């Protein structure tokens, strides 16, 4: 296993940089991603100072930060697990070709950091492929319904853009992306790389064999197909207490969900239809597809 940092070494580095830069310790966000698949971007975007402990297991972390549009951020670099005075100062853009080769400390400064992560990434920011993404306004409502925690584990079936936003919010957790179509699976992998979300696991199915080495999800978000009931059955075998949110545009699927839930020991909690209309360049109102969201919990 690659070398990391002890608690004492991390505290020593925190004290060193706080004294050097005149920082208030309680306002510095500490992240240790040595040997861990954690997502850095939400912390960088929502904190003015992030003290990042990293090793060669995430050797391209600076490239990921640059690719997300943060190439001008100031960064102080310390090499080695123990505090020393050999500190370099660069901007992220200057580090995209510098691979992390051992225990390294990065103090990343973002003067324009927002206080909270803003949900609803614009669709043009995603890789295209064969995927038709839900409108970002509707996605913002979906994200609100998911109530993602920082250490959450969520299974998302054929919901590519929802995977990315959930992974950014659950940066200490795991998002399991189920993609049965090869083209969609490739686009999902491309988006994972593009947004630098290393806490996404992409699988082909929701059966026990596909998910046996993954953490157990709290909730499943499913874009409904004819396979919906079998997917619900398989997921309940993995977690009998699984919560469900089903997304559909099809009236025949909507009409059968209540009985399907009942057959599988799930209580229907709520049915919501989301409608968004906005003007186009010609000032004409354009209505997006209006999906239904059906939530359920085990009885």
N, C-alpha and C positions, 0 to 999 in steps of 0.2 A: 504493500500500500504506500502511496506517495506521502511524503512528510507534510504534516499540518502544523497547527498551533495549539499550545496548551491554553487553558483559561488565563493563567498568569501572564503568558506572553502576549495575549490579546489585550489584557488590561494594561500592561506596560506600554504597548504601542498606543493605546487610547490616551493614556496620560501624556505620553511623549508628544503626540500630534496636538493634543488640546493645549499644552503649554506652548508649543512652537507657534501655533496659529491663533492662540487666544480664543479658543472655542469653549462654549459651555457644554460640559460632558453630556448632560441630559438631552441636549439637542442633536447629538451625533447618533446616527443610525448605524449600529454594528451588524455586519453580515459575515458569517463564516460559511463559505461555499466550498471549502476543501473536501473533496470526495463526496460532494452532495450535488444533486441535480436541482439547484434552486434558481429561481428566476430573479435576476438583479434589477431589471428595468423599472418595475413599479417603485422600488425604493429610491432609485436614482431620480425618478421623475417627481417624487413627492417629498423628498428630503433635501435640505440645502447642503448637508454634509453626510456622506456615506463612507464609513470606514470598512473597506472590503478586504477580507482575508481569503486568499485564493492560492491554489497551487496548480500544477500542470494538468489536473483533471478537467479544468475549464480554461485551457490555454488560450482560447480566442475570445475571452470575455470582453476585451476592449473593442474588438471588431464588432461584436454584437451590439455594444452600446453605441458605437459610431453608426452602424447601419440603421439604428432606430431613430437617427436624426440628432444625436447629441455629441457630435464630433468636436464642438468647441468647448466642452467642459474642461476646467482645470483639474489636474490630478497630480498628487504628490505620491512618489513611489518609494517604498522601502523594501529592500531585499533581505531575505533570511527571516527565521523565526524570532530572533532576538533583536531588541532595539539597538539601532546604531545611527550614526549621524550622516551616513552616506545616502542622502535623500535627493532624488531627481524630481524636477518639475517639468511637466509637459502638458499638452492638451490631448484629449482622447484621439483626435485625428492623427497625431504623430505616433500613436502606438498600435495602429491597426495591423502592422506587419511584425509587431513584437510579441512573440508567443511567450506565455508564462512558463518558466522552466523549473520552478521550485517555489517554496513558501514566499509569498509576496504580499505586501500590504499596500492597498491603494486608498488614499483619501481623495474622494471624488467630490468636487464642489459644484453645485448647481444653483446659481444665484436666482434663477427664474423658476425654481421648483414650486409646484402646486402643493397645497396642503393635503389634498386627497386625490386619489386616482379618478379620472373622469371616464365614465363608461360611454360606449357608443362610438367605437372606432369607425371612421368613414370607410365605405366599401372599396373605394379606389386604392386604399392602402393594402388590401389583401392581394395575394397572388390569384390569378384568374382560374385557369384550368377549366374543368367542366362544371364548376360549382356556381349555383345561383344563390348569392348571399341575400339574406333577409335585410331589409332596410335598417340603417343604423339606429333610427328612432325606435323601431320595434325591438331591436336587439337591446336597447337600453332598458326597455320595460322587462324583457325576459331576464336580463341580468339582475334587475331589482327583485324579481320573483325567486331567483335561485338563492339569494341571500348567502353569497359565497363568503366563507371565512378564510383567513390567511393560511390555515393549516388543513383546509377541507380536502376531501377526496370525493370527486364527482365523476360519474360515467355519462358521457355525452355521445349519443348515437346519431351520426350523420348531421352534426351541427357544427360545422367547421369554424365559423367565425365566433360562435359561442365558446368553443374550446379555447381559442386564443385569449379572449377577454377573461374567461374564468381562470386560466393559467396565470394571467397577470395579477389577478386578485388573490388567488390561492398560492402565493409564491413560496410558502413553506409546505404546501400539500402536493397532491397529484391529481391531474386531470386525465382520465382514461378516454381516449378518442376512439370510437368504434367506426371503422370505415370498411364496408364490404366491397365497394367498387374500386378497382385498381387506380383509375384516373383520379378519383376523389382522395384516395389514400396518398397518392403522389402529391397532390396539391396541399393536403394537410401537412405532409412532411416539409414541403417547401415553405409554408407559412410558419411552421414551428422554427425553422432555421431563420427566416426573415425577421421574426419578432424576438428571437433569442429566448424562447420559453422552454427551458430544459426540463420542466416538470410535467411534460406531456408524454403519456405512453400510448402509442398507436397500435391497436389490435384489429383483427379481422372479424371478430364476433364477440357476443356477450356470454358464451358458454363458459363453464367452469375451467375447461382446459385452456382456453384463450386467456383467462384472467387469473390463473392459479398463483402466479408469482407476483401479483399486484396487490396493493392495499385494498381493503374492502370499502366500496363507495357508500356514502351516506344517502346519496340522491342520484336519480337517473333522469336525464333530460333526453327525450326520444322524439325525433322527427318521425311521425308515424308512417308505416308502410303496411303491407299485408302481413308482415312478419311480427307485428306489434305484440300480439298475445304471447307468442313463443318467446320473444325477448323479455317480456315481463316475467314469465315463468322462470326463465333461466336466471334473471337477476335476483329474483326472490330466493332462489336456491343459494346464491352467494351471500345475500343479506336479507333474511326474512323481515327485517324492519325497514327495508328500503322505501324511501319516499319517491314519488314519481311526478314528473311534469311531462305531459304529452303535447306536442305541437302538431297541428294539422290544418290544412286548407280544404280538406275533403269532408263534405257533409255526411257521406255514408260511414266514414270512419268515426266522425264525431258522434253520430247517433248510436253507434254500438259500444262506445267506450264504457258507459255506465254499467252495462251488463257484463262486459269483459272484466272490468274491475271487480265486480261482485263475485264472478266465478273464481277469481284469484285472491279473494280475501282482502280486497283493497276498498277503502271507503272513499267515495268521491267527495272531495273537499270544495272545489270551486271550478267554474267554467267561465273563462274570460275571452272576449273577442277584442282584438286590437285593430283599430283602424287609424291610418295616418293619411291625410290629404295635404298636399302642399303645391305651390305654384311652380310652373316650369319657367323657362326663359321667356315664353310668350305671355306670361301672367295668367295662364290657364291652370285651373286646379287639376292635379293629377292624383288619383287615389291608388295607393299601393295595395297589393293583395292583403286581405284582412284575415290573419290566422286566428284559430281558436287555441287557447291554452287551457288544458285540463289537468288539475293537480289532484293527487290522491295519496293517502297514507294507509298503512296496514291497519286492519281492524283489530 
